[in-house]
């Protein structure tokens, strides 16, 4: 059976731009469409390579700035033939357009089960009001979910969660090495990790792995018959942190990933959660193991990314 690839893009307002006092238009520009490498660019590249991606959209900034910016994100994604699912940073519930330091607890696991039910239901309703279909998949902001999050999602009728990340474990009762889908009230589809150094996990993410590491992780999954690979990116990830220039290292990585997935679609087809692809549950899939040479090459790339590409205006 082929290994399903969930290519996911967390699409959100970056809090740092809100806290810096930028206008809503500038926050959108730097968070969602920065430096001409935001979701518009990503959607075009996905279409060019005939790939599917899931955009986890956070509608919570609508509590401060209204629905229009969220509707703009949703409209662009749906018109491009990609899917919108639910993302949620609850800190926006305490945010203000005038007092930019105001913020509620930003981690879902800091809330009770009842509070999480209310927060997720409210976020879902905002997303639907912005024009999205009823979501069936969820990712917590900062991966900060716990077992109560999964209970809340099941109560609300969600089918999938993709919050478990062994490189940044929060409160879901799974091993950091868990990368295979598993039934947890909903189907938990973990973010894929590799073992970068013995005992240390690293997320399969555009800004976190070199193109070589990503290729090896994909090849490892295909060769070993893994159920799924879940790749992470963000709407602003191909730009520098300021959102004012493209990060050439990340842009190249994204392009290489798209080319690789297009070439390997026979064994690594990209999937939408809405496709409800058949997923074997609780298979004993193991992360790609460490390789010192591969890690050193990525560290060299990261040094260039941080000290050169990140400083492009």
C-alpha positions in Angstrom: 0.0 0.0 0.0 1.2 3.5 -0.8 2.3 5.9 2.0 -0.1 8.8 2.3 1.6 12.2 2.5 -0.2 15.0 4.4 1.6 18.2 3.3 0.3 20.7 5.9 0.6 24.4 6.1 -0.3 26.2 9.4 -1.9 29.4 8.1 -2.1 32.2 10.7 -1.3 35.7 11.8 2.1 35.7 13.4 1.7 37.1 16.9 5.0 39.0 16.7 3.5 41.3 14.0 0.4 42.0 16.1 2.5 42.7 19.2 4.7 45.1 17.1 1.6 47.2 16.5 1.3 46.7 12.8 -2.0 47.4 11.0 -4.2 44.4 10.1 -3.2 44.8 6.4 0.5 44.7 7.3 0.0 41.8 9.6 -1.7 39.9 6.8 1.0 40.9 4.3 3.8 39.7 6.6 2.1 36.6 8.0 0.1 35.2 5.0 1.6 36.7 1.9 5.2 37.8 2.9 7.7 38.8 0.2 5.7 37.0 -2.6 6.4 33.6 -1.1 3.3 33.2 1.1 0.3 31.1 0.4 -0.3 32.5 -3.1 3.2 31.4 -4.1 2.8 28.0 -2.3 -0.6 27.4 -3.9 0.8 28.1 -7.3 3.7 25.7 -6.8 1.4 23.0 -5.5 -0.8 23.4 -8.6 2.2 23.3 -10.9 3.2 20.0 -9.4 -0.3 18.7 -9.1 0.0 18.1 -5.3 -2.6 18.2 -2.5 -2.0 20.1 0.7 -4.0 20.8 3.9 -4.0 24.4 5.1 -4.7 24.5 8.8 -6.2 28.0 9.2 -6.4 29.8 12.5 -9.5 31.9 12.6 -8.9 33.3 16.1 -7.5 36.7 15.0 -11.1 37.4 13.7 -11.9 38.1 17.4 -9.7 41.2 17.1 -9.7 42.1 13.4 -13.0 40.7 12.1 -13.7 37.9 9.6 -12.5 39.5 6.5 -8.8 38.5 6.8 -9.7 34.9 7.5 -12.2 34.8 4.7 -9.5 36.1 2.4 -7.2 33.2 3.4 -10.0 30.6 3.1 -11.1 31.9 -0.3 -7.6 31.8 -1.8 -7.0 28.2 -0.6 -10.4 26.8 -1.7 -10.2 28.5 -5.1 -6.8 26.8 -5.6 -8.4 23.4 -5.0 -6.8 22.8 -1.6 -8.4 22.0 1.7 -9.0 24.1 4.8 -8.9 22.5 8.2 -8.9 24.0 11.7 -6.0 25.5 13.6 -6.3 27.3 16.9 -4.1 29.6 18.9 -6.4 30.4 21.9 -4.2 33.3 23.1 -6.2 35.5 20.6 -9.2 35.3 22.9 -7.5 37.8 25.2 -6.0 40.0 22.5 -6.8 43.6 21.7 -6.3 45.9 18.8 -5.3 48.7 21.1 -3.4 47.0 23.9 -1.1 44.8 22.0 0.5 43.1 25.0 -2.8 41.6 26.1 -3.0 37.8 25.6 -4.8 34.9 27.0 -3.3 31.5 27.8 -1.9 30.4 24.4 -1.6 26.6 25.0 -4.7 24.5 24.7 -3.4 22.0 27.3 -3.7 24.9 29.9 -7.5 24.8 29.6 -10.0 22.4 31.1 -11.9 19.9 28.9 -15.0 22.1 29.1 -13.0 25.2 28.1 -11.3 23.4 25.3 -14.7 22.2 23.9 -15.9 25.8 24.0 -12.7 27.2 22.4 -12.6 24.6 19.6 -16.3 25.0 18.9 -16.0 28.7 18.7 -12.9 28.5 16.4 -14.8 26.0 14.2 -17.8 28.4 13.9 -15.5 31.3 13.0 -13.8 29.3 10.3 -17.1 28.2 8.8 -18.4 31.8 9.0 -15.3 32.8 7.0 -16.4 30.4 4.2 -14.7 27.1 5.0 -16.5 23.8 4.8 -17.2 22.1 8.2 -13.7 21.1 9.3 -13.0 17.4 10.2 -9.3 17.8 11.1 -7.6 19.9 13.7 -4.1 21.0 14.8 -3.5 22.8 18.0 -1.4 26.0 17.9 2.2 25.2 18.9 1.1 21.5 18.9 0.0 22.2 22.5 -2.7 19.6 22.7 -3.4 17.0 25.4 -5.7 14.0 25.8 -8.5 16.4 26.8 -8.1 18.1 23.4 -8.7 14.7 21.7 -11.8 14.2 23.9 -13.1 17.6 23.0 -12.5 16.9 19.3 -14.4 13.6 19.5 -17.3 15.3 21.3 -17.5 17.9 18.5 -17.5 15.4 15.7 -13.9 15.8 14.4 -12.4 12.8 12.7 -8.7 13.6 12.8 -6.1 15.5 14.9 -2.5 16.2 13.9 -1.1 17.8 17.0 1.3 15.2 18.3 4.9 16.2 17.5 7.6 14.1 19.1 10.1 17.0 18.7 7.8 19.2 20.8 5.6 16.9 22.9 2.8 18.5 24.9 0.2 16.4 26.6 -1.0 13.6 24.3 -0.1 10.2 25.8 2.0 9.0 22.9 5.7 8.3 22.6 7.9 11.0 21.1 8.8 8.4 18.5 5.1 7.8 17.5 4.6 8.7 13.9 1.9 6.3 12.7 -1.8 7.1 12.8 -3.5 5.8 15.9 -7.1 5.7 17.3 -7.3 8.1 20.3 -11.1 8.9 20.2 -10.3 10.6 16.9 -7.6 9.4 14.5 -4.3 11.0 15.7 -2.1 11.6 12.7 1.2 12.6 14.2 3.6 15.1 12.7 6.5 13.0 11.3 9.8 13.3 13.0 13.3 12.0 12.4 15.9 11.1 15.0 18.5 13.8 14.3 20.9 12.6 17.0 20.4 9.6 19.3 17.3 10.3 21.4 16.6 13.7 19.8 13.7 14.1 17.4 13.4 16.8 14.7 10.2 17.7 12.9 9.9 17.0 9.2 9.4 20.7 8.4 10.6 23.1 5.7 12.6 25.3 8.1 13.9 22.3 10.2 15.4 19.8 7.8 17.6 20.1 4.8 16.3 18.9 1.5 18.5 15.8 1.8 17.0 15.0 5.2 13.5 15.4 3.9 14.2 13.2 1.0 15.7 10.5 3.2 12.7 10.7 5.5 10.3 10.3 2.6 12.3 7.4 1.1 12.5 5.7 4.5 8.8 5.9 4.9 8.2 4.5 1.4 10.7 1.7 1.7 9.4 0.6 5.1 5.7 0.8 4.1 4.8 3.6 6.6 1.1 4.5 6.8 1.6 8.2 6.5 4.1 11.1 6.4 3.0 14.4 7.8 5.1 17.4 6.7 4.7 20.8 8.4 5.1 24.3 7.0 3.6 27.7 7.7 2.2 30.5 5.6 5.2 32.7 6.5 7.9 30.0 6.5 9.5 30.7 3.2 10.2 34.3 4.2 12.4 35.8 6.9 11.0 36.3 10.4 10.3 39.9 9.6 8.2 39.0 6.6 10.1 41.5 4.5 12.2 39.2 2.3 12.2 35.6 0.9 14.5 33.1 2.7 16.2 31.6 -0.3 17.2 28.4 1.6 13.6 27.7 2.6 12.2 28.6 -0.9 14.6 26.1 -2.4 13.7 23.4 0.1 10.0 23.9 -0.6 10.6 23.7 -4.4 12.7 20.5 -4.0 10.0 19.0 -1.8 7.3 19.6 -4.4 9.5 18.2 -7.1 10.3 15.1 -5.0 6.7 14.5 -4.1 5.6 14.9 -7.8 8.3 12.4 -8.9 7.4 9.9 -6.1 3.6 10.2 -6.3 3.2 6.6 -7.1 4.4 5.5 -3.7 4.0 8.7 -1.8 0.7 10.3 -3.0 -0.3 13.6 -1.3 -3.7 13.4 0.4 -6.4 15.7 1.8 -8.0 14.7 5.2 -11.3 15.3 3.5 -10.4 12.4 1.2 -10.6 10.1 4.3 -7.8 7.9 2.9 -7.7 4.4 4.3 -5.1 4.5 7.2 -3.9 1.4 9.0 -3.9 2.2 12.7 -1.2 1.7 15.3 1.3 0.3 12.9 4.8 0.2 14.4 6.4 2.8 12.1 9.7 4.1 13.3 11.4 7.4 12.5 14.4 7.7 10.3 17.6 7.1 12.4 20.4 9.5 12.9 23.3 10.1 10.5 26.1 12.5 11.6 27.1 13.5 8.1 23.5 14.3 7.1 23.1 16.3 10.4 26.3 18.3 9.8 25.2 19.3 6.3 21.9 20.5 7.6 23.6 22.5 10.3 25.7 24.2 7.7 22.6 25.1 5.7 20.9 26.4 8.9 23.9 28.6 9.6 23.6 30.1 6.1 19.8 30.4 6.6 20.1 32.2 9.9 23.0 34.5 9.1 22.5 35.3 5.5 19.1 34.3 4.0 17.3 35.5 7.2 18.8 39.0 6.9 17.5 39.7 3.4 15.4 42.9 3.5 
